[in-house]
């Protein structure tokens, strides 16, 4: 995500089959999390987990009844500090779609409308009744000016704003949606406007000048045609504003989500993290029989009510990984170092001037064309090379040249450098600097302007990288070996202990797992896989160190 204040030409646009942002194609992979349902201390944790899953956007409602609990008394502090929530999303690298209502539904008391509205015996909610519109105007006078500075056009993360919510299922006043739209725009909202309805509400829920989006649990063949028919243009970009996670019980097949993405549509998972209806804020349903809703808003979401990973989370991450570059997350989580020329690990300005000792360093620069990449034998010791997110090969002592394909404009050239171990004996001791130890050239021209990211594999770094394969298992053995068969190459951690590297080229096939490092009950296994993860992690009571070599 661009830093605040950088030049932006145009915001989110839906006038073609694919969304564009600042003129560049973007597929929205979003998830809903409500700041008012999640303790403020957990906002950053949950956002990082969303980002690690492959999401690029967070959506949230804004509850009027919390922000104006008494008429004319407004609260945007502490747990209700919406601006901080929005800015934290930007820091993590998430765009924001805001859904300010004033009605939000959300299984929230009175759909987010303050109960003091009901003191007026003639009140007709969600209409242009004067008592309601006056209250909305007063509320928006407080809310919207806080949002204007953090819109995309102002350098902020808000890329779209929703007009009301599912009005087509209510639709008592054909002037109401125009009123809400004007109430937002007249106070400075200038980003893309949206409406959100299920299929039954399409016809009545839209408003001119706003993109219609759809809510559903399962895509059916007629939905896209119906949406195209109602849009101003059938070629407009499509967004599933609410893909209901509460009905994902059949995700062992996970074909419904895939079918949405395969259609080229953007998607928002509702909810990605549900949280809790703290206090007395739960809603209720009444379709002839009144039924109050429960305190938990777990929603059977990919992140549980307590923020824990679920099977759905891992299924989604596997699915979204094909739509997002894994390096984008690392660039968000890690502090970068900029320099004109590449810097070797030991000379990076980290660890109080001690540099980087072990692990990996990600080198990133921008190239305008493809051609022949030549390491000039300056790679120590092994580099995975990517053009944007396309893997193009490995540079090492044996392979020093690769062909970089031409892209559509500028590309990010990325080299993930691994320190495979320093020489411990002999005359080469003085030549053990790691990383890129000199220039790397493209078409005989040295590359410049590098950004460096340190992957030192220390505990603090491991804890932050939720994008890695992470499982919890019960082991009863006091002594065993881990067998990462079917995996490509990487590093394994068990309960925070680094077991070392695995690499199918052998000879070693198993990693020793000492009994004292295991806990009774649940043990955490984290795998940093460089390329392709296997389906399972195997454990065995016998080592496999490969065939013995004859020594003459």
LUMSE-580239 format. One line per 5 residues: number of its first residue (from 1); their letters; for each residue x, y, z of C-alpha. Coordinates in steps of 0.02 Angstrom, whole numbers, plus 32768, in hexadecimal, padded with zeros to 4 digits. Example, Ala and Ser with C-alpha at 12.3 -4.5 7.8 and 13.67 -1.06 7.14 Angstrom:
REM LUMSE-580239
1	as	8267,7F1F,8186 | 82AC,7FCB,8165
***
This chain:
REM LUMSE-580239
1	xxxxx	8000,8000,8000 | 803D,80AE,7FD9 | 806F,811E,8066 | 7FF7,81A9,8096 | 800C,8245,802E
6	xxxxx	8054,81F1,7F93 | 800A,8228,7EEE | 7F6D,81CA,7EBC | 7F17,81E7,7E17 | 7E70,8190,7E2B
11	xxxxx	7E18,8123,7EA8 | 7DBE,807D,7E9C | 7D65,8071,7DF5 | 7CE5,7FEF,7DBE | 7CC4,8026,7D0B
16	xxxxx	7D17,7F8D,7CBC | 7D0D,7ED3,7CDD | 7D97,7EE1,7D60 | 7DAB,7F62,7DE9 | 7E3A,7FDD,7DD7
21	xxxxx	7E8C,8042,7E60 | 7EF6,80D6,7E2F | 7EE5,8094,7D7D | 7F2B,7FE7,7DA6 | 7EC5,7F45,7DA9
26	xxxxx	7E95,7F05,7E56 | 7E2F,7E73,7E93 | 7DE1,7E99,7F3C | 7DFF,7E0A,7FB5 | 7DAA,7E4D,804F
31	xxxxx	7D72,7E17,80FB | 7CFB,7E63,8179 | 7D33,7E8C,8229 | 7CD4,7F07,8297 | 7D3F,7F74,8306
36	xxxxx	7CB2,7F81,8384 | 7CAB,7EC3,839A | 7D66,7EA8,83B2 | 7DCD,7EEF,8444 | 7E3A,7F7D,8406
41	xxxxx	7ED7,7F25,8445 | 7EB2,7E99,83C9 | 7E92,7F02,832D | 7F44,7EF7,82EC | 7F52,7E3C,8310
46	xxxxx	7EB3,7E14,82B2 | 7EE1,7E86,8220 | 7F8B,7E34,820D | 7F38,7D89,820A | 7EC0,7DC8,8184
51	xxxxx	7F51,7E0A,811E | 7FAE,7D66,8136 | 7F1A,7D07,80F0 | 7F2B,7D68,804D | 7EAA,7DF0,8066
56	xxxxx	7EC9,7E9F,8026 | 7E2E,7EF7,806B | 7DD1,7F03,8110 | 7D1B,7F37,811E | 7CC0,7F76,81B6
61	xxxxx	7C17,7FBC,81E6 | 7C07,805A,8250 | 7B86,804A,82DE | 7B26,80EC,82F5 | 7ADF,80B4,839D
66	xxxxx	7B8E,80A6,83E9 | 7BD1,8148,83A0 | 7B37,81AD,83D4 | 7AF0,814F,846A | 7A8D,81E8,84A0
71	xxxxx	7A4C,826D,842A | 7AD7,82EA,8409 | 7B58,828A,8471 | 7BE0,8240,8402 | 7C6A,81C4,8429
76	xxxxx	7CFC,819D,83B6 | 7D7B,8172,843C | 7DCC,80D4,847E | 7D75,8039,8440 | 7D12,80A7,83C7
81	xxxxx	7DA9,8100,837E | 7D7A,80DE,82CA | 7E05,814A,8284 | 7E8A,80E6,82DE | 7E3C,8045,829E
86	xxxxx	7E44,8087,81EC | 7EF7,80C1,81FF | 7F2D,801B,824B | 7EE4,7FC3,81B3 | 7F4D,8034,8144
91	xxxxx	7FEB,800B,81A7 | 7FCC,7F51,8191 | 7FB0,7F6A,80D7 | 7EF4,7F56,80CB | 7E7F,7FC4,8068
96	xxxxx	7DDC,7FF2,80BD | 7D28,7FE8,8081 | 7CBD,8047,80FD | 7C05,8022,811C | 7BC5,80B7,8183
101	xxxxx	7B0C,8091,8177 | 7AB7,80E8,81CC | 7A5E,803E,81D5 | 7AD8,7FAB,81DA | 7A71,7F10,820A
106	xxxxx	7B0A,7EA8,8242 | 7AA3,7E46,82C2 | 7ABC,7EE3,832D | 7A3B,7F35,839E | 79BC,7F91,832F
111	xxxxx	7A31,7F7A,829C | 7AA5,7FFE,82E4 | 7A1F,8085,82F1 | 7A18,80DD,839B | 7981,80B0,8403
116	xxxxx	795E,8165,842F | 7917,8179,837F | 7882,8116,83BC | 7850,819F,8437 | 77F8,81EF,83A1
121	xxxxx	7752,8193,8396 | 7745,81BE,82DD | 77F5,8182,82B5 | 7808,8120,8215 | 78B9,80DC,820F
126	xxxxx	791C,80D5,816D | 78AD,8151,8111 | 78B0,820A,80E9 | 783F,822D,817F | 787F,82D4,81C0
131	xxxxx	78A3,8295,8270 | 7913,820D,8229 | 796E,8275,81A6 | 7993,82FF,8224 | 79E3,8280,8298
136	xxxxx	7A47,8233,820A | 7A86,82DE,81D3 | 7ABD,8308,8283 | 7B19,8261,8292 | 7B6B,826D,81E7
141	xxxxx	7BA5,831E,8212 | 7C10,82CC,8299 | 7C3F,822A,8240 | 7C66,8256,818C | 7CE5,82E3,81A8
146	xxxxx	7D4E,8264,8208 | 7D4F,81F1,8170 | 7D75,826F,80E6 | 7E31,8280,810C | 7E4D,81C3,8107
151	xxxxx	7DFF,81A7,805C | 7E6E,8160,7FD2 | 7E6F,8206,7F76 | 7EB9,8259,8011 | 7F3F,81D4,8029
156	xxxxx	7EDA,8165,809D | 7E9E,80B0,808F | 7DE1,80C9,8074 | 7DBF,8092,7FC1 | 7D01,8083,7FC7
161	xxxxx	7C6C,80B4,8032 | 7BC6,8059,803B | 7B20,80B6,8031 | 7AAD,8072,80BB | 7A9E,7FB4,80C4
166	xxxxx	7A2C,7F34,8070 | 79A6,7FB6,8056 | 7954,7F4E,7FCE | 7912,7ED8,8054 | 78BB,7F6B,80AA
171	xxxxx	7899,7FED,8022 | 7813,8059,8071 | 7846,80FE,8021 | 7885,8113,7F6E | 78D9,81B9,7F9C
176	xxxxx	793A,8176,8031 | 79D3,812D,7FDA | 79EE,81CD,7F78 | 79E7,822D,801C | 7A6D,81BF,806C
181	xxxxx	7ADB,81C7,7FD1 | 7AD1,8284,7FCE | 7AF0,828C,808A | 7B96,8234,8070 | 7BCD,8290,7FD3
186	xxxxx	7B9D,833E,8010 | 7C0F,8326,80A7 | 7CA6,82F6,8040 | 7C9B,823C,8019 | 7CE4,822B,7F6A
191	xxxxx	7D1A,8175,7F5C | 7CB8,80EE,7F02 | 7C0A,80D8,7F4B | 7BB9,802C,7F5E | 7B14,7FE0,7F8C
196	xxxxx	7B02,7F31,7FD4 | 7A6D,7EBC,7FC2 | 7A3E,7E07,7FB3 | 79EC,7DCE,7F12 | 793D,7DF3,7F4F
201	xxxxx	796D,7EA7,7F77 | 79C9,7ED0,7ED6 | 793A,7F27,7E7F | 7912,7FA2,7F0B | 79B7,7FB3,7F65
206	xxxxx	7A21,8012,7EE8 | 7A38,80CB,7EC9 | 7A79,8126,7E30 | 7B33,8148,7E3A | 7B5C,80B5,7EAC
211	xxxxx	7B9E,8009,7E7B | 7B27,7F7C,7EA8 | 7B78,7EEE,7F07 | 7B30,7E47,7F38 | 7B22,7DE2,7FD9
216	xxxxx	7B11,7D24,7FD9 | 7B48,7C7F,801F | 7B57,7C20,7F7C | 7B6A,7C5B,7EC8 | 7AE1,7C22,7E52
221	xxxxx	7AE0,7C2B,7D96 | 7A5F,7CB5,7D8A | 7AAB,7D2E,7E07 | 7B30,7D79,7D96 | 7AB5,7D93,7D08
226	xxxxx	7A3A,7DE4,7D80 | 7AC2,7E56,7DC3 | 7AFB,7E85,7D13 | 7A47,7EAD,7CE3 | 7A33,7F28,7D73
231	xxxxx	7ADA,7F7F,7D61 | 7AEB,801B,7CF6 | 7B61,7FB4,7C8B | 7B6B,7EF6,7C84 | 7C28,7F03,7C77
236	xxxxx	7C40,7F55,7D20 | 7CAF,7F03,7DA2 | 7C57,7E8C,7E19 | 7C6A,7E82,7ED5 | 7C1E,7E06,7F4E
241	xxxxx	7C0F,7E7C,7FE3 | 7BD9,7DF3,805A | 7C0E,7D41,803B | 7BC4,7CF8,80D8 | 7C45,7C92,8137
246	xxxxx	7BC3,7C4F,81B0 | 7B89,7BD6,812A | 7C34,7B95,80FB | 7C12,7AEA,814B | 7C30,7A97,80A3
251	xxxxx	7CDC,7AE1,808A | 7D2C,7A38,8084 | 7D04,7A4F,7FCC | 7D25,7B0B,7FC9 | 7CE3,7B19,7F18
256	xxxxx	7C68,7BA6,7F3B | 7CEE,7C26,7F65 | 7D59,7BEB,7ED6 | 7CC9,7BFD,7E5C | 7CB4,7CB3,7E8E
261	xxxxx	7D6B,7CD9,7E72 | 7D70,7C75,7DD2 | 7CE6,7CE7,7D8E | 7D5E,7D79,7DA5 | 7CF7,7DC1,7E33
266	xxxxx	7D38,7E19,7ECD | 7D00,7DD8,7F76 | 7CEA,7E0B,802C | 7CDD,7D82,80AF | 7C54,7DAA,812E
271	xxxxx	7C8C,7D8E,81B3 | 7D46,7D6D,81AC | 7D51,7D8D,8268 | 7CAB,7DA0,82C1 | 7CD9,7DCE,8373
276	xxxxx	7C5A,7DEA,83FC | 7BB8,7E49,841C | 7BF9,7E8F,84C0 | 7B7E,7ED6,853E | 7ACA,7EE1,8502
281	xxxxx	7AEE,7EFE,844B | 7AAE,7E5C,8400 | 7A1E,7E6B,8386 | 7984,7DFF,8370 | 7917,7DB7,82E6
286	xxxxx	785B,7DB8,82D9 | 7809,7D5F,8246 | 776B,7D44,82AA | 77C8,7D04,8342 | 7842,7D71,83A4
291	xxxxx	78EE,7D21,83BD | 7980,7D82,840D | 7A2D,7D5B,83CB | 7ABD,7D1F,8435 | 7B53,7D7F,8478
296	xxxxx	7BD5,7D24,840F | 7BEB,7D5F,835C | 7C65,7CD4,8331 | 7C04,7CBE,828E | 7C64,7C1D,8269
301	xxxxx	7CE3,7C94,821C | 7D94,7C6C,81DF | 7DD7,7CBE,827E | 7D79,7C85,8318 | 7D2A,7CFA,8397
306	xxxxx	7DD0,7CF5,83F7 | 7E35,7D15,835A | 7E73,7C62,8345 | 7E90,7C11,829C | 7E0E,7B98,825B
311	xxxxx	7E0B,7B1A,81CE | 7DB2,7B9B,8164 | 7E42,7C14,817D | 7EC0,7B98,8137 | 7E4E,7B69,80A7
316	xxxxx	7E38,7C20,807A | 7EF2,7C43,8086 | 7F18,7BB6,8010 | 7E96,7BF7,7F97 | 7EC7,7CAE,7FA1
321	xxxxx	7F80,7C88,7F90 | 7F69,7C77,7ED5 | 7F26,7D29,7ECD | 7FA6,7D80,7F3C | 8063,7D88,7F3F
326	xxxxx	80AD,7D3E,7FDE | 8131,7DC7,7FDC | 80AD,7E4F,7FF1 | 808C,7E13,80A1 | 8144,7E0D,80CF
331	xxxxx	8157,7EC0,8092 | 80CB,7EF3,8109 | 810A,7E92,81A0 | 81C3,7EBD,8193 | 821F,7F61,81A4
336	xxxxx	8276,7F89,8100 | 8323,7FCF,80E2 | 8342,8038,8046 | 83E8,804C,7FED | 8426,8074,7F3F
341	xxxxx	848B,7FD4,7F32 | 846A,7F29,7F81 | 84AB,7F13,8032 | 84EC,7E6C,8072 | 849B,7E22,810E
346	xxxxx	8524,7E4D,8188 | 8521,7F05,8159 | 8466,7F21,8164 | 8440,7FAB,81E5 | 83E3,7F3B,8260
351	xxxxx	83FD,7EE9,830A | 8450,7F82,8356 | 84D6,7F87,82CF | 84FB,7ECD,82D1 | 84A7,7EA7,822A
356	xxxxx	844F,7E06,81FB | 84A2,7D61,8224 | 842F,7CD7,81E5 | 8393,7CB0,8182 | 8359,7D07,80E5
361	xxxxx	835B,7DB6,809C | 82DD,7DF0,801B | 8325,7E69,7F9B | 82A9,7ECD,7F34 | 82BE,7F4A,7EA7
366	xxxxx	825A,7F89,7E13 | 8284,7F5E,7D5F | 823B,7FA8,7CC1 | 8263,7F18,7C4C | 8291,7E61,7C45
371	xxxxx	8332,7E16,7C07 | 83CA,7DB9,7C49 | 83E6,7DC0,7D04 | 849A,7D9D,7D36 | 84CF,7D88,7DEC
376	xxxxx	8588,7D97,7DC2 | 859E,7D14,7E49 | 8569,7D91,7ECE | 84DF,7D22,7F16 | 8507,7CD6,7FBF
381	xxxxx	84CB,7C52,7FC4 | 8427,7C33,7F6B | 83A1,7CA7,7F24 | 82EE,7C86,7EEF | 82C8,7D06,7E67
386	xxxxx	821C,7D4E,7E40 | 81DA,7DCC,7DC3 | 8146,7E12,7E24 | 80FD,7D6F,7E69 | 813A,7D01,7DD8
391	xxxxx	81C6,7C8A,7E0A | 824B,7C8A,7D82 | 82D7,7C22,7DCD | 8366,7C0C,7E48 | 840E,7C64,7E4B
396	xxxxx	849D,7C11,7EA7 | 8553,7BE4,7E8F | 852B,7B76,7DF9 | 84A3,7BDE,7DA7 | 84CF,7C96,7D90
401	xxxxx	845C,7CC9,7D02 | 839E,7CC9,7CEE | 8327,7D0E,7C6C | 82AB,7D8E,7CAF | 820B,7D97,7C47
406	xxxxx	81C8,7E3E,7C0C | 8135,7E7F,7C70 | 80AA,7EFA,7C4E | 8109,7F92,7C8B | 8175,7F96,7D26
411	xxxxx	8190,7EF7,7D8C | 81CF,7ED2,7E3A | 826A,7E66,7E32 | 827B,7E05,7ED3 | 830A,7D97,7F0E
416	xxxxx	82F3,7D30,7FAC | 83A7,7D12,7FE3 | 83D0,7C84,8059 | 846B,7C74,80C5 | 8489,7BB8,80B8
421	xxxxx	8515,7BB8,813A | 85C0,7C08,814C | 8663,7BAB,812E | 86AD,7B70,81D3 | 875C,7B3A,819A
426	xxxxx	87DD,7B6C,8118 | 8819,7C05,80BB | 876A,7C3E,808C | 8741,7C77,813E | 875A,7D2E,810E
431	xxxxx	86DE,7D23,807E | 863F,7CF0,80D8 | 85D0,7D88,80C3 | 8520,7D53,8091 | 8493,7D97,8027
436	xxxxx	84BA,7DFF,7F8E | 8572,7E29,7FA3 | 857E,7E93,7F06 | 8520,7ED2,7E6F | 84A3,7E6A,7E0F
441	xxxxx	8488,7EA1,7D5B | 83F7,7E9E,7CE0 | 842D,7EA8,7C2A | 84DB,7ED6,7C6A | 849A,7F6C,7CCD
446	xxxxx	84AD,7F66,7D8B | 8407,7F6C,7DE5 | 83ED,7FF8,7E63 | 8373,8038,7EE5 | 835B,7F9E,7F50
451	xxxxx	82E5,7F7F,7FDF | 831F,7EFC,805C | 82B2,7E94,80D2 | 8301,7E2B,815A | 82BC,7D7C,8179
456	xxxxx	832F,7D4D,8208 | 82C0,7CC1,824C | 82CB,7D03,82FE | 8237,7CDE,8372 | 81EB,7D8D,8362
461	xxxxx	81F0,7D7F,82A4 | 81A3,7CD1,82A6 | 8113,7D0A,8314 | 80E4,7D93,829A | 80E3,7D29,81FE
466	xxxxx	8036,7CDA,81FF | 8043,7CB6,8145 | 80AF,7C1E,8167 | 806E,7B6D,8178 | 803D,7B61,822F
471	xxxxx	7FEC,7AC9,8280 | 7FCA,7A8D,8331 | 7FE0,79D4,8354 | 7FE4,795C,83E6 | 8082,78F2,83F3
476	xxxxx	8099,786A,8474 | 8148,7833,8441 | 81DA,7873,84A7 | 8251,7859,8416 | 8229,7866,835D
481	xxxxx	8258,78A6,82B2 | 81F6,7919,8241 | 81E8,78E7,818B | 81B7,7978,8117 | 819A,7909,8080
486	xxxxx	8142,795C,7FEC | 817D,7A09,8024 | 81F9,7A6D,7FBC | 8279,7AC3,802B | 8273,7B25,80CC
491	xxxxx	8283,7B2B,8188 | 821C,7ADA,8214 | 81F8,7B1F,82C1 | 81A8,7ABA,834E | 8170,7B1B,83E7
496	xxxxx	81E3,7BA8,83B1 | 827C,7B38,839D | 82D2,7B3D,82F3 | 82EB,7A87,82BC | 834D,7ABC,8223
501	xxxxx	833D,7AB1,8167 | 82EA,7A2C,80FE | 8311,7A12,8045 | 82D7,797E,7FDC | 837C,7976,7F7B
506	xxxxx	83BE,7918,8014 | 8415,78BB,8054 | 83BD,78E5,80F7 | 8300,78C7,80EF | 82CB,78DB,81A6
511	xxxxx	82E7,795E,822D | 830C,792D,82E0 | 8289,7966,835E | 82CD,7958,8411 | 8252,791C,8493
516	xxxxx	8274,79AB,850F | 8237,7A27,848C | 818B,79D7,848A | 80FD,7A02,8500 | 8079,7991,8546
521	xxxxx	7FDD,79AB,84DE | 7FE1,7A2A,8452 | 8081,7A59,83F6 | 8096,7AE4,8376 | 80EA,7ABC,82D0
526	xxxxx	8116,7B4D,825A | 8160,7B30,81AE | 81B6,7BB6,8146 | 81A1,7B6A,8099 | 81FF,7BC3,800E
531	xxxxx	8190,7B8B,7F80 | 8111,7AFD,7F85 | 80C5,7ABB,8025 | 809A,7A04,8039 | 7FF1,79C6,8070
536	xxxxx	802C,7972,8111 | 80B5,7975,8193 | 80F3,78C8,81C1 | 8147,788A,825F | 81AA,77EA,8271
541	xxxxx	820C,778E,82F8 | 829A,7766,8280 | 8316,77E0,8230 | 833A,77E7,8176 | 83E2,7835,8156
546	xxxxx	83F7,77F1,80A7 | 846A,7771,805E | 8517,775D,80A8 | 85A4,7794,8037 | 863E,7727,8028
551	xx	86DA,777B,806D | 877C,7737,8026
***
